[in-house]
Amino acid sequence: MMFQDVVIVIPAYEPDDRLLELLKNIRDKENQMFDIILVDDGSGADFAPLFAIAQSNYACHLQRHADNKGKGRALKTAISYIWTIFLMPKEL
């Protein structure tokens, strides 16, 4: 991944199709490809197909919680992922 100034974080708990509409709108309007971190905050198996579509069709980095932990924990999960994947120095 290329370094960029913007990463979009979307915490989601039991989302509906509006999540896919939001992702489509983001991708349609961006002038450069932003990384999108999508955090499934314990939505359960019924929502797995929607998250799979989000991940495959809109190139989201999907992070999952087994149980609902709240928006604050979802944001911390995303920040930790950003630090680990994009910012942490890599050993040569």
Secondary structure, DSSP 8 states (H G I E B T S, - for coil): ----S-EEEEEESS--THHHHHHHHHHHH-SS--EEEEEEES--GGGHHHHHHHHHHH-EEEEEESS---HHHHHHHHHHHHIIIIIS----
